């Protein structure tokens, strides 16, 4: 996983994968691991995730930059909808914008390495 954002009822990830099959297996493994951990914390059993993931292939540096900005600022969008304003420069503590070196991988592909910051 390269970038992420954790919201109250959904997750956003930007990941690099060799192909669709590798992506599907990686997401499946991640959701199983997360479901087991969440069930353990909540003292319950059973299905945790009701929906399957939605994948979008990023094809240009500009599209990738917009996706990165979306993931890193998704919390602000949700807080604004709730009527809460956040200070300028606020970094979501539940996203890779605040850097979690043990949870993320540096980019391996040209596309993520060259994505320029998206215009605001």
Secondary structure by P-SEA (a helix, b strand, c coil): cccccccccbbbbbbbbccaaaaaaaaaaaaaaaaaaaaaaaccccccccccbbbbbbccaaaaaaaaaaaaaaaaaaaaaacccccccccccccccccccccccccccccccccccccc
